[in-house]
């Protein structure tokens, strides 16, 4: 039996392009350690997941998001 | 999808994010920013947004905070190498990123109809889902 597909949270929010500067949005799609959440878990559609992964990587470079979270420096 | 236009004198829209040393005075940052933007020889002035000081998600060298500035501009690709070289040499800039401008923050919301039609469209072609 097939599970019902989750609606894409990014599409639902009316976002057409995932912006790397929107760290509050991006933060919803990373794990507690700062890894990108798989779309299998978040329900993000493929198009937005591609945008998301690029955006997260840019945001990390700009120190808007951590590369590794929960690390005691 | 945006229509592609073929132009004789190609310019592209870019977005640059600068992270300045937050220890500098606001006036010094403004001055440095102006100098850097000046290198672009812009036909029309850039849209500049100051985010101001915020904490970095991780330390960059000795810096824990940065002063963020975002600039949107239209320029010929040929000016970029020199611009980026200057940025690299500029010590007041902790980090920078120049990207093609794709979309603005807080894109316009889809209307309910658009949303519904998207839903329908995506229901039709989700056979490749697990």
N, CA and C atoms of all chains as a GROMACS GRO file, in nm:
protein
  609
    1UNK      N    1   0.083  -0.120   0.000
    1UNK     CA    2   0.000   0.000   0.000
    1UNK      C    3   0.087   0.125   0.000
    2UNK      N    4   0.039   0.222  -0.076
    2UNK     CA    5   0.118   0.345  -0.083
    2UNK      C    6   0.074   0.443   0.021
    3UNK      N    7   0.174   0.505   0.085
    3UNK     CA    8   0.140   0.608   0.180
    3UNK      C    9   0.100   0.734   0.107
    4UNK      N   10   0.014   0.808   0.170
    4UNK     CA   11  -0.027   0.938   0.112
    4UNK      C   12   0.094   1.029   0.108
    5UNK      N   13   0.109   1.096  -0.006
    5UNK     CA   14   0.224   1.187  -0.016
    5UNK      C   15   0.200   1.312   0.068
    6UNK      N   16   0.306   1.352   0.141
    6UNK     CA   17   0.297   1.475   0.218
    6UNK      C   18   0.299   1.594   0.122
    7UNK      N   19   0.223   1.697   0.152
    7UNK     CA   20   0.236   1.816   0.068
    7UNK      C   21   0.371   1.883   0.094
    8UNK      N   22   0.426   1.941  -0.010
    8UNK     CA   23   0.557   2.005   0.004
    8UNK      C   24   0.545   2.131   0.089
    9UNK      N   25   0.615   2.138   0.202
    9UNK     CA   26   0.602   2.255   0.289
    9UNK      C   27   0.648   2.385   0.224
   10UNK      N   28   0.740   2.375   0.130
   10UNK     CA   29   0.789   2.498   0.066
   10UNK      C   30   0.686   2.551  -0.033
   11UNK      N   31   0.627   2.460  -0.110
   11UNK     CA   32   0.521   2.500  -0.202
   11UNK      C   33   0.403   2.556  -0.122
   12UNK      N   34   0.370   2.490  -0.014
   12UNK     CA   35   0.259   2.532   0.071
   12UNK      C   36   0.278   2.674   0.120
   13UNK      N   37   0.404   2.707   0.153
   13UNK     CA   38   0.433   2.840   0.205
   13UNK      C   39   0.434   2.944   0.093
   14UNK      N   40   0.414   2.900  -0.029
   14UNK     CA   41   0.409   2.994  -0.140
   14UNK      C   42   0.544   3.046  -0.182
   15UNK      N   43   0.649   2.967  -0.157
   15UNK     CA   44   0.782   3.012  -0.193
   15UNK      C   45   0.821   2.952  -0.327
   16UNK      N   46   0.854   3.038  -0.420
   16UNK     CA   47   0.890   2.988  -0.553
   16UNK      C   48   1.037   2.961  -0.563
   17UNK      N   49   1.115   3.045  -0.498
   17UNK     CA   50   1.258   3.025  -0.505
   17UNK      C   51   1.317   3.026  -0.365
   18UNK      N   52   1.390   2.923  -0.333
   18UNK     CA   53   1.448   2.913  -0.200
   18UNK      C   54   1.571   3.002  -0.195
   19UNK      N   55   1.566   3.100  -0.108
   19UNK     CA   56   1.673   3.199  -0.101
   19UNK      C   57   1.776   3.158   0.004
   20UNK      N   58   1.903   3.167  -0.034
   20UNK     CA   59   2.007   3.126   0.061
   20UNK      C   60   2.021   3.222   0.178
   21UNK      N   61   1.962   3.341   0.166
   21UNK     CA   62   1.973   3.438   0.274
   21UNK      C   63   1.864   3.419   0.380
   22UNK      N   64   1.766   3.336   0.348
   22UNK     CA   65   1.654   3.316   0.439
   22UNK      C   66   1.690   3.205   0.537
   23UNK      N   67   1.777   3.236   0.632
   23UNK     CA   68   1.829   3.130   0.718
   23UNK      C   69   1.722   3.071   0.810
   24UNK      N   70   1.617   3.149   0.838
   24UNK     CA   71   1.512   3.095   0.926
   24UNK      C   72   1.434   2.987   0.855
   25UNK      N   73   1.415   3.005   0.725
   25UNK     CA   74   1.348   2.900   0.648
   25UNK      C   75   1.439   2.778   0.637
   26UNK      N   76   1.564   2.802   0.600
   26UNK     CA   77   1.657   2.691   0.580
   26UNK      C   78   1.676   2.610   0.707
   27UNK      N   79   1.672   2.679   0.820
   27UNK     CA   80   1.695   2.610   0.948
   27UNK      C   81   1.589   2.504   0.975
   28UNK      N   82   1.474   2.518   0.912
   28UNK     CA   83   1.370   2.417   0.932
   28UNK      C   84   1.403   2.287   0.859
   29UNK      N   85   1.497   2.294   0.765
   29UNK     CA   86   1.526   2.177   0.683
   29UNK      C   87   1.665   2.121   0.707
   30UNK      N   88   1.718   2.147   0.824
   30UNK     CA   89   1.843   2.082   0.860
   30UNK      C   90   1.823   2.006   0.991
   31UNK      N   91   1.905   1.905   1.011
   31UNK     CA   92   1.890   1.823   1.131
   31UNK      C   93   1.956   1.893   1.250
   32UNK      N   94   1.948   1.830   1.365
   32UNK     CA   95   2.008   1.886   1.485
   32UNK      C   96   2.159   1.900   1.473
   33UNK      N   97   2.217   1.821   1.384
   33UNK     CA   98   2.362   1.832   1.364
   33UNK      C   99   2.396   1.925   1.248
   34UNK      N  100   2.295   1.976   1.182
   34UNK     CA  101   2.320   2.069   1.074
   34UNK      C  102   2.322   2.006   0.936
   35UNK      N  103   2.288   1.878   0.928
   35UNK     CA  104   2.282   1.813   0.797
   35UNK      C  105   2.152   1.850   0.726
   36UNK      N  106   2.154   1.844   0.594
   36UNK     CA  107   2.033   1.873   0.518
   36UNK      C  108   1.934   1.758   0.535
   37UNK      N  109   1.813   1.792   0.572
   37UNK     CA  110   1.711   1.691   0.594
   37UNK      C  111   1.668   1.627   0.461
   38UNK      N  112   1.664   1.494   0.454
   38UNK     CA  113   1.621   1.433   0.329
   38UNK      C  114   1.476   1.465   0.299
   39UNK      N  115   1.443   1.479   0.171
   39UNK     CA  116   1.307   1.517   0.134
   39UNK      C  117   1.209   1.406   0.172
   40UNK      N  118   1.261   1.285   0.182
   40UNK     CA  119   1.181   1.171   0.228
   40UNK      C  120   1.118   1.201   0.366
   41UNK      N  121   1.192   1.274   0.448
   41UNK     CA  122   1.139   1.308   0.580
   41UNK      C  123   1.063   1.439   0.581
   42UNK      N  124   1.110   1.535   0.502
   42UNK     CA  125   1.049   1.667   0.510
   42UNK      C  126   0.932   1.683   0.413
   43UNK      N  127   0.926   1.597   0.312
   43UNK     CA  128   0.818   1.606   0.214
   43UNK      C  129   0.838   1.715   0.109
   44UNK      N  130   0.955   1.776   0.107
   44UNK     CA  131   0.984   1.880   0.008
   44UNK      C  132   0.988   1.817  -0.131
   45UNK      N  133   0.928   1.884  -0.230
   45UNK     CA  134   0.930   1.825  -0.364
   45UNK      C  135   1.069   1.839  -0.426
   46UNK      N  136   1.091   1.761  -0.530
   46UNK     CA  137   1.226   1.748  -0.586
   46UNK      C  138   1.285   1.882  -0.630
   47UNK      N  139   1.201   1.964  -0.693
   47UNK     CA  140   1.251   2.092  -0.744
   47UNK      C  141   1.299   2.180  -0.628
   48UNK      N  142   1.218   2.187  -0.524
   48UNK     CA  143   1.257   2.269  -0.410
   48UNK      C  144   1.371   2.208  -0.331
   49UNK      N  145   1.379   2.076  -0.330
   49UNK     CA  146   1.488   2.011  -0.258
   49UNK      C  147   1.622   2.046  -0.324
   50UNK      N  148   1.623   2.052  -0.456
   50UNK     CA  149   1.746   2.090  -0.528
   50UNK      C  150   1.785   2.233  -0.493
   51UNK      N  151   1.685   2.321  -0.495
   51UNK     CA  152   1.712   2.461  -0.461
   51UNK      C  153   1.759   2.472  -0.316
   52UNK      N  154   1.694   2.393  -0.232
   52UNK     CA  155   1.725   2.395  -0.090
   52UNK      C  156   1.869   2.353  -0.064
   53UNK      N  157   1.912   2.248  -0.130
   53UNK     CA  158   2.047   2.198  -0.099
   53UNK      C  159   2.152   2.300  -0.141
   54UNK      N  160   2.129   2.366  -0.255
   54UNK     CA  161   2.222   2.471  -0.297
   54UNK      C  162   2.219   2.588  -0.199
   55UNK      N  163   2.098   2.624  -0.158
   55UNK     CA  164   2.081   2.738  -0.069
   55UNK      C  165   2.148   2.712   0.066
   56UNK      N  166   2.134   2.591   0.117
   56UNK     CA  167   2.195   2.559   0.246
   56UNK      C  168   2.346   2.570   0.235
   57UNK      N  169   2.401   2.523   0.123
   57UNK     CA  170   2.546   2.526   0.106
   57UNK      C  171   2.599   2.669   0.096
   58UNK      N  172   2.523   2.754   0.028
   58UNK     CA  173   2.565   2.895   0.021
   58UNK      C  174   2.554   2.960   0.158
   59UNK      N  175   2.445   2.928   0.228
   59UNK     CA  176   2.423   2.987   0.360
   59UNK      C  177   2.532   2.944   0.458
   60UNK      N  178   2.580   2.821   0.442
   60UNK     CA  179   2.688   2.774   0.528
   60UNK      C  180   2.815   2.852   0.502
   61UNK      N  181   2.843   2.875   0.374
   61UNK     CA  182   2.963   2.949   0.339
   61UNK      C  183   2.959   3.088   0.400
   62UNK      N  184   2.841   3.148   0.401
   62UNK     CA  185   2.826   3.283   0.453
   62UNK      C  186   2.806   3.287   0.605
   63UNK      N  187   2.828   3.174   0.670
   63UNK     CA  188   2.815   3.164   0.815
   63UNK      C  189   2.676   3.202   0.865
   64UNK      N  190   2.576   3.181   0.780
   64UNK     CA  191   2.438   3.201   0.824
   64UNK      C  192   2.388   3.072   0.890
   65UNK      N  193   2.444   2.961   0.844
   65UNK     CA  194   2.414   2.831   0.903
   65UNK      C  195   2.546   2.764   0.937
   66UNK      N  196   2.547   2.680   1.039
   66UNK     CA  197   2.671   2.611   1.073
   66UNK      C  198   2.695   2.492   0.980
   67UNK      N  199   2.819   2.455   0.962
   67UNK     CA  200   2.849   2.332   0.890
   67UNK      C  201   2.817   2.214   0.980
   68UNK      N  202   2.857   2.227   1.106
   68UNK     CA  203   2.827   2.123   1.205
   68UNK      C  204   2.769   2.193   1.328
   69UNK      N  205   2.653   2.148   1.368
   69UNK     CA  206   2.587   2.211   1.480
   69UNK      C  207   2.607   2.126   1.605
   70UNK      N  208   2.589   2.190   1.719
   70UNK     CA  209   2.593   2.118   1.844
   70UNK      C  210   2.732   2.073   1.882
   71UNK      N  211   2.831   2.142   1.824
   71UNK     CA  212   2.969   2.108   1.851
   71UNK      C  213   3.018   2.202   1.961
   72UNK      N  214   3.089   2.151   2.061
   72UNK     CA  215   3.140   2.242   2.162
   72UNK      C  216   3.278   2.290   2.120
   73UNK      N  217   3.283   2.415   2.084
   73UNK     CA  218   3.406   2.470   2.030
   73UNK      C  219   3.502   2.512   2.141
   74UNK      N  220   0.843   3.068  -1.605
   74UNK     CA  221   0.982   3.084  -1.647
   74UNK      C  222   1.004   3.218  -1.713
   75UNK      N  223   1.113   3.280  -1.681
   75UNK     CA  224   1.144   3.410  -1.743
   75UNK      C  225   1.188   3.387  -1.886
   76UNK      N  226   1.151   3.479  -1.970
   76UNK     CA  227   1.194   3.467  -2.109
   76UNK      C  228   1.340   3.506  -2.121
   77UNK      N  229   1.410   3.435  -2.202
   77UNK     CA  230   1.550   3.469  -2.224
   77UNK      C  231   1.558   3.574  -2.332
   78UNK      N  232   1.636   3.674  -2.303
   78UNK     CA  233   1.652   3.779  -2.404
   78UNK      C  234   1.795   3.775  -2.454
   79UNK      N  235   1.810   3.789  -2.583
   79UNK     CA  236   1.945   3.793  -2.637
   79UNK      C  237   1.979   3.940  -2.660
   80UNK      N  238   2.088   3.980  -2.596
   80UNK     CA  239   2.125   4.121  -2.605
   80UNK      C  240   2.265   4.135  -2.660
   81UNK      N  241   2.284   4.248  -2.725
   81UNK     CA  242   2.414   4.274  -2.786
   81UNK      C  243   2.522   4.298  -2.681
   82UNK      N  244   2.482   4.374  -2.580
   82UNK     CA  245   2.579   4.407  -2.478
   82UNK      C  246   2.540   4.334  -2.350
   83UNK      N  247   2.590   4.212  -2.335
   83UNK     CA  248   2.535   4.132  -2.227
   83UNK      C  249   2.575   4.182  -2.089
   84UNK      N  250   2.475   4.205  -2.008
   84UNK     CA  251   2.499   4.232  -1.867
   84UNK      C  252   2.412   4.134  -1.792
   85UNK      N  253   2.450   4.106  -1.670
   85UNK     CA  254   2.370   4.012  -1.593
   85UNK      C  255   2.343   4.071  -1.456
   86UNK      N  256   2.238   4.022  -1.394
   86UNK     CA  257   2.206   4.067  -1.258
   86UNK      C  258   2.281   3.978  -1.160
   87UNK      N  259   2.348   4.045  -1.070
   87UNK     CA  260   2.425   3.973  -0.970
   87UNK      C  261   2.381   4.014  -0.832
   88UNK      N  262   2.417   3.930  -0.739
   88UNK     CA  263   2.394   3.964  -0.600
   88UNK      C  264   2.525   3.938  -0.527
   89UNK      N  265   2.573   4.038  -0.456
   89UNK     CA  266   2.695   4.020  -0.379
   89UNK      C  267   2.661   4.033  -0.232
   90UNK      N  268   2.715   3.943  -0.153
   90UNK     CA  269   2.702   3.954  -0.007
   90UNK      C  270   2.841   3.978   0.047
   91UNK      N  271   2.856   4.083   0.125
   91UNK     CA  272   2.985   4.111   0.188
   91UNK      C  273   2.970   4.087   0.337
   92UNK      N  274   3.070   4.029   0.396
   92UNK     CA  275   3.073   4.025   0.543
   92UNK      C  276   3.195   4.105   0.584
   93UNK      N  277   3.168   4.221   0.641
   93UNK     CA  278   3.276   4.308   0.686
   93UNK      C  279   3.314   4.274   0.830
   94UNK      N  280   3.433   4.311   0.865
   94UNK     CA  281   3.481   4.300   1.004
   94UNK      C  282   3.391   4.387   1.092
   95UNK      N  283   3.325   4.325   1.188
   95UNK     CA  284   3.227   4.400   1.267
   95UNK      C  285   3.292   4.497   1.365
   96UNK      N  286   3.424   4.486   1.380
   96UNK     CA  287   3.493   4.577   1.471
   96UNK      C  288   3.509   4.716   1.410
   97UNK      N  289   3.490   4.727   1.278
   97UNK     CA  290   3.508   4.856   1.212
   97UNK      C  291   3.390   4.948   1.242
   98UNK      N  292   3.418   5.079   1.234
   98UNK     CA  293   3.313   5.178   1.251
   98UNK      C  294   3.219   5.173   1.131
   99UNK      N  295   3.093   5.209   1.156
   99UNK     CA  296   2.996   5.210   1.046
   99UNK      C  297   3.042   5.297   0.929
  100UNK      N  298   3.103   5.411   0.963
  100UNK     CA  299   3.147   5.503   0.858
  100UNK      C  300   3.257   5.440   0.773
  101UNK      N  301   3.346   5.367   0.837
  101UNK     CA  302   3.455   5.302   0.763
  101UNK      C  303   3.398   5.196   0.670
  102UNK      N  304   3.301   5.121   0.721
  102UNK     CA  305   3.239   5.017   0.640
  102UNK      C  306   3.172   5.079   0.518
  103UNK      N  307   3.097   5.187   0.540
  103UNK     CA  308   3.029   5.254   0.430
  103UNK      C  309   3.128   5.300   0.324
  104UNK      N  310   3.241   5.349   0.371
  104UNK     CA  311   3.345   5.399   0.281
  104UNK      C  312   3.406   5.286   0.198
  105UNK      N  313   3.438   5.175   0.266
  105UNK     CA  314   3.496   5.058   0.198
  105UNK      C  315   3.397   5.002   0.097
  106UNK      N  316   3.272   4.998   0.138
  106UNK     CA  317   3.167   4.944   0.052
  106UNK      C  318   3.157   5.026  -0.076
  107UNK      N  319   3.160   5.157  -0.057
  107UNK     CA  320   3.150   5.246  -0.172
  107UNK      C  321   3.267   5.226  -0.268
  108UNK      N  322   3.384   5.207  -0.209
  108UNK     CA  323   3.504   5.187  -0.290
  108UNK      C  324   3.492   5.058  -0.373
  109UNK      N  325   3.446   4.954  -0.307
  109UNK     CA  326   3.433   4.825  -0.375
  109UNK      C  327   3.325   4.829  -0.483
  110UNK      N  328   3.212   4.889  -0.448
  110UNK     CA  329   3.104   4.900  -0.546
  110UNK      C  330   3.147   4.985  -0.664
  111UNK      N  331   3.233   5.081  -0.636
  111UNK     CA  332   3.283   5.170  -0.740
  111UNK      C  333   3.360   5.096  -0.849
  112UNK      N  334   3.419   4.982  -0.811
  112UNK     CA  335   3.497   4.904  -0.908
  112UNK      C  336   3.410   4.842  -1.016
  113UNK      N  337   3.282   4.838  -0.991
  113UNK     CA  338   3.193   4.768  -1.084
  113UNK      C  339   3.153   4.854  -1.203
  114UNK      N  340   3.176   4.985  -1.196
  114UNK     CA  341   3.136   5.077  -1.303
  114UNK      C  342   2.990   5.057  -1.343
  115UNK      N  343   2.904   5.069  -1.246
  115UNK     CA  344   2.764   5.040  -1.272
  115UNK      C  345   2.697   5.152  -1.349
  116UNK      N  346   2.611   5.111  -1.442
  116UNK     CA  347   2.535   5.209  -1.518
  116UNK      C  348   2.426   5.268  -1.430
  117UNK      N  349   2.359   5.182  -1.354
  117UNK     CA  350   2.259   5.231  -1.260
  117UNK      C  351   2.299   5.186  -1.121
  118UNK      N  352   2.268   5.267  -1.021
  118UNK     CA  353   2.316   5.235  -0.887
  118UNK      C  354   2.261   5.102  -0.835
  119UNK      N  355   2.343   5.035  -0.757
  119UNK     CA  356   2.305   4.906  -0.701
  119UNK      C  357   2.204   4.925  -0.588
  120UNK      N  358   2.123   4.824  -0.568
  120UNK     CA  359   2.033   4.823  -0.453
  120UNK      C  360   2.112   4.764  -0.338
  121UNK      N  361   2.129   4.842  -0.233
  121UNK     CA  362   2.211   4.794  -0.122
  121UNK      C  363   2.126   4.778   0.002
  122UNK      N  364   2.145   4.664   0.066
  122UNK     CA  365   2.069   4.637   0.187
  122UNK      C  366   2.168   4.606   0.298
  123UNK      N  367   2.159   4.682   0.406
  123UNK     CA  368   2.247   4.658   0.520
  123UNK      C  369   2.176   4.570   0.621
  124UNK      N  370   2.230   4.455   0.645
  124UNK     CA  371   2.174   4.372   0.752
  124UNK      C  372   2.236   4.414   0.885
  125UNK      N  373   2.353   4.470   0.877
  125UNK     CA  374   2.422   4.510   0.998
  125UNK      C  375   2.492   4.394   1.065
  126UNK      N  376   2.522   4.415   1.192
  126UNK     CA  377   2.601   4.315   1.264
  126UNK      C  378   2.516   4.197   1.304
  127UNK      N  379   2.569   4.080   1.280
  127UNK     CA  380   2.504   3.960   1.333
  127UNK      C  381   2.610   3.856   1.364
  128UNK      N  382   2.570   3.764   1.447
  128UNK     CA  383   2.664   3.662   1.489
  128UNK      C  384   2.686   3.561   1.378
  129UNK      N  385   2.809   3.522   1.356
  129UNK     CA  386   2.840   3.420   1.257
  129UNK      C  387   2.803   3.283   1.315
  130UNK      N  388   2.762   3.193   1.228
  130UNK     CA  389   2.722   3.060   1.274
  130UNK      C  390   2.843   2.980   1.323
  131UNK      N  391   2.961   3.021   1.280
  131UNK     CA  392   3.085   2.959   1.328
  131UNK      C  393   3.193   3.066   1.318
  132UNK      N  394   3.300   3.046   1.390
  132UNK     CA  395   3.407   3.146   1.387
  132UNK      C  396   3.481   3.143   1.254
  133UNK      N  397   3.508   3.260   1.200
  133UNK     CA  398   3.591   3.268   1.081
  133UNK      C  399   3.720   3.335   1.128
  134UNK      N  400   3.824   3.257   1.140
  134UNK     CA  401   3.948   3.312   1.195
  134UNK      C  402   3.920   3.359   1.336
  135UNK      N  403   3.948   3.488   1.362
  135UNK     CA  404   3.922   3.539   1.497
  135UNK      C  405   3.784   3.603   1.508
  136UNK      N  406   3.711   3.607   1.396
  136UNK     CA  407   3.583   3.678   1.396
  136UNK      C  408   3.468   3.592   1.445
  137UNK      N  409   3.388   3.652   1.533
  137UNK     CA  410   3.267   3.583   1.578
  137UNK      C  411   3.142   3.653   1.528
  138UNK      N  412   3.160   3.779   1.488
  138UNK     CA  413   3.048   3.856   1.436
  138UNK      C  414   3.088   3.915   1.302
  139UNK      N  415   2.988   3.948   1.224
  139UNK     CA  416   3.016   4.011   1.096
  139UNK      C  417   2.913   4.116   1.066
  140UNK      N  418   2.951   4.211   0.980
  140UNK     CA  419   2.858   4.314   0.936
  140UNK      C  420   2.818   4.277   0.794
  141UNK      N  421   2.691   4.238   0.776
  141UNK     CA  422   2.645   4.187   0.647
  141UNK      C  423   2.588   4.300   0.560
  142UNK      N  424   2.630   4.300   0.434
  142UNK     CA  425   2.573   4.393   0.338
  142UNK      C  426   2.539   4.314   0.212
  143UNK      N  427   2.419   4.337   0.159
  143UNK     CA  428   2.378   4.270   0.036
  143UNK      C  429   2.359   4.374  -0.072
  144UNK      N  430   2.415   4.345  -0.190
  144UNK     CA  431   2.408   4.441  -0.298
  144UNK      C  432   2.358   4.371  -0.424
  145UNK      N  433   2.258   4.431  -0.485
  145UNK     CA  434   2.207   4.377  -0.612
  145UNK      C  435   2.243   4.474  -0.722
  146UNK      N  436   2.300   4.422  -0.829
  146UNK     CA  437   2.341   4.512  -0.937
  146UNK      C  438   2.342   4.440  -1.070
  147UNK      N  439   2.344   4.519  -1.174
  147UNK     CA  440   2.352   4.466  -1.310
  147UNK      C  441   2.486   4.510  -1.366
  148UNK      N  442   2.565   4.413  -1.408
  148UNK     CA  443   2.698   4.448  -1.457
  148UNK      C  444   2.739   4.354  -1.569
  149UNK      N  445   2.840   4.396  -1.643
  149UNK     CA  446   2.895   4.310  -1.746
  149UNK      C  447   2.983   4.206  -1.677
  150UNK      N  448   2.976   4.082  -1.721
  150UNK     CA  449   3.055   3.977  -1.656
  150UNK      C  450   3.205   4.007  -1.654
  151UNK      N  451   3.252   4.082  -1.750
  151UNK     CA  452   3.395   4.108  -1.762
  151UNK      C  453   3.455   4.185  -1.645
  152UNK      N  454   3.372   4.261  -1.573
  152UNK     CA  455   3.429   4.338  -1.461
  152UNK      C  456   3.449   4.253  -1.336
  153UNK      N  457   3.389   4.136  -1.334
  153UNK     CA  458   3.390   4.058  -1.210
  153UNK      C  459   3.526   4.007  -1.164
  154UNK      N  460   3.609   3.953  -1.254
  154UNK     CA  461   3.737   3.902  -1.205
  154UNK      C  462   3.817   4.005  -1.127
  155UNK      N  463   3.821   4.128  -1.179
  155UNK     CA  464   3.896   4.233  -1.112
  155UNK      C  465   3.830   4.270  -0.979
  156UNK      N  466   3.698   4.271  -0.981
  156UNK     CA  467   3.620   4.302  -0.860
  156UNK      C  468   3.648   4.198  -0.751
  157UNK      N  469   3.647   4.073  -0.790
  157UNK     CA  470   3.667   3.966  -0.692
  157UNK      C  471   3.811   3.965  -0.640
  158UNK      N  472   3.903   4.003  -0.728
  158UNK     CA  473   4.042   4.010  -0.685
  158UNK      C  474   4.058   4.116  -0.576
  159UNK      N  475   3.994   4.230  -0.600
  159UNK     CA  476   4.000   4.338  -0.502
  159UNK      C  477   3.936   4.296  -0.369
  160UNK      N  478   3.826   4.222  -0.381
  160UNK     CA  479   3.758   4.175  -0.259
  160UNK      C  480   3.848   4.082  -0.178
  161UNK      N  481   3.917   3.997  -0.251
  161UNK     CA  482   4.004   3.900  -0.186
  161UNK      C  483   4.116   3.971  -0.110
  162UNK      N  484   4.163   4.081  -0.168
  162UNK     CA  485   4.274   4.154  -0.106
  162UNK      C  486   4.228   4.246   0.006
  163UNK      N  487   4.100   4.278   0.006
  163UNK     CA  488   4.048   4.374   0.102
  163UNK      C  489   4.038   4.310   0.241
  164UNK      N  490   4.116   4.360   0.334
  164UNK     CA  491   4.120   4.293   0.464
  164UNK      C  492   4.000   4.319   0.553
  165UNK      N  493   3.926   4.426   0.521
  165UNK     CA  494   3.808   4.453   0.603
  165UNK      C  495   3.692   4.360   0.568
  166UNK      N  496   3.704   4.288   0.455
  166UNK     CA  497   3.600   4.193   0.416
  166UNK      C  498   3.639   4.054   0.466
  167UNK      N  499   3.561   4.004   0.560
  167UNK     CA  500   3.590   3.874   0.617
  167UNK      C  501   3.558   3.764   0.517
  168UNK      N  502   3.446   3.781   0.447
  168UNK     CA  503   3.404   3.684   0.347
  168UNK      C  504   3.309   3.752   0.250
  169UNK      N  505   3.301   3.699   0.130
  169UNK     CA  506   3.207   3.756   0.033
  169UNK      C  507   3.155   3.645  -0.056
  170UNK      N  508   3.043   3.673  -0.121
  170UNK     CA  509   2.988   3.578  -0.216
  170UNK      C  510   2.921   3.656  -0.327
  171UNK      N  511   2.961   3.631  -0.450
  171UNK     CA  512   2.895   3.695  -0.564
  171UNK      C  513   2.821   3.585  -0.639
  172UNK      N  514   2.690   3.600  -0.653
  172UNK     CA  515   2.611   3.500  -0.724
  172UNK      C  516   2.522   3.568  -0.826
  173UNK      N  517   2.472   3.491  -0.919
  173UNK     CA  518   2.371   3.543  -1.009
  173UNK      C  519   2.246   3.565  -0.926
  174UNK      N  520   2.184   3.678  -0.949
  174UNK     CA  521   2.064   3.712  -0.873
  174UNK      C  522   1.950   3.625  -0.922
  175UNK      N  523   1.888   3.551  -0.834
  175UNK     CA  524   1.783   3.461  -0.879
  175UNK      C  525   1.645   3.501  -0.830
  176UNK      N  526   1.635   3.529  -0.703
  176UNK     CA  527   1.503   3.566  -0.654
  176UNK      C  528   1.516   3.646  -0.527
  177UNK      N  529   1.418   3.730  -0.504
  177UNK     CA  530   1.427   3.809  -0.383
  177UNK      C  531   1.368   3.735  -0.264
  178UNK      N  532   1.412   3.778  -0.148
  178UNK     CA  533   1.366   3.721  -0.022
  178UNK      C  534   1.216   3.747  -0.009
  179UNK      N  535   1.144   3.647   0.036
  179UNK     CA  536   1.000   3.664   0.050
  179UNK      C  537   0.934   3.681  -0.083
  180UNK      N  538   0.951   3.582  -0.170
  180UNK     CA  539   0.893   3.586  -0.304
  180UNK      C  540   0.742   3.599  -0.293
  181UNK      N  541   0.680   3.657  -0.396
  181UNK     CA  542   0.535   3.674  -0.389
  181UNK      C  543   0.464   3.541  -0.367
  182UNK      N  544   0.361   3.546  -0.292
  182UNK     CA  545   0.288   3.423  -0.260
  182UNK      C  546   0.210   3.376  -0.382
  183UNK      N  547   0.197   3.245  -0.391
  183UNK     CA  548   0.112   3.188  -0.495
  183UNK      C  549  -0.032   3.210  -0.454
  184UNK      N  550  -0.118   3.236  -0.550
  184UNK     CA  551  -0.259   3.250  -0.517
  184UNK      C  552  -0.316   3.111  -0.489
  185UNK      N  553  -0.432   3.108  -0.429
  185UNK     CA  554  -0.492   2.978  -0.395
  185UNK      C  555  -0.516   2.893  -0.518
  186UNK      N  556  -0.558   2.960  -0.627
  186UNK     CA  557  -0.582   2.884  -0.751
  186UNK      C  558  -0.454   2.822  -0.803
  187UNK      N  559  -0.348   2.903  -0.804
  187UNK     CA  560  -0.219   2.851  -0.851
  187UNK      C  561  -0.176   2.732  -0.768
  188UNK      N  562  -0.198   2.746  -0.638
  188UNK     CA  563  -0.159   2.641  -0.545
  188UNK      C  564  -0.237   2.514  -0.577
  189UNK      N  565  -0.366   2.531  -0.599
  189UNK     CA  566  -0.452   2.416  -0.628
  189UNK      C  567  -0.411   2.350  -0.759
  190UNK      N  568  -0.380   2.432  -0.858
  190UNK     CA  569  -0.344   2.374  -0.987
  190UNK      C  570  -0.209   2.304  -0.979
  191UNK      N  571  -0.120   2.358  -0.896
  191UNK     CA  572   0.010   2.293  -0.877
  191UNK      C  573  -0.008   2.157  -0.810
  192UNK      N  574  -0.095   2.156  -0.711
  192UNK     CA  575  -0.128   2.033  -0.641
  192UNK      C  576  -0.173   1.927  -0.740
  193UNK      N  577  -0.268   1.968  -0.825
  193UNK     CA  578  -0.322   1.874  -0.923
  193UNK      C  579  -0.211   1.824  -1.013
  194UNK      N  580  -0.131   1.918  -1.061
  194UNK     CA  581  -0.023   1.882  -1.153
  194UNK      C  582   0.074   1.785  -1.087
  195UNK      N  583   0.104   1.809  -0.959
  195UNK     CA  584   0.204   1.722  -0.897
  195UNK      C  585   0.144   1.586  -0.861
  196UNK      N  586   0.012   1.580  -0.843
  196UNK     CA  587  -0.051   1.451  -0.817
  196UNK      C  588  -0.043   1.362  -0.939
  197UNK      N  589  -0.048   1.426  -1.056
  197UNK     CA  590  -0.046   1.347  -1.180
  197UNK      C  591   0.088   1.281  -1.205
  198UNK      N  592   0.194   1.350  -1.168
  198UNK     CA  593   0.323   1.294  -1.209
  198UNK      C  594   0.408   1.249  -1.090
  199UNK      N  595   0.344   1.187  -0.992
  199UNK     CA  596   0.424   1.142  -0.880
  199UNK      C  597   0.447   0.991  -0.880
  200UNK      N  598   0.444   0.933  -0.999
  200UNK     CA  599   0.460   0.788  -1.008
  200UNK      C  600   0.600   0.742  -0.971
  201UNK      N  601   0.694   0.834  -0.982
  201UNK     CA  602   0.831   0.794  -0.949
  201UNK      C  603   0.859   0.802  -0.799
  202UNK      N  604   0.757   0.838  -0.722
  202UNK     CA  605   0.776   0.840  -0.577
  202UNK      C  606   0.778   0.698  -0.521
  203UNK      N  607   0.839   0.683  -0.406
  203UNK     CA  608   0.843   0.551  -0.345
  203UNK      C  609   0.704   0.515  -0.291
   0.00000   0.00000   0.00000
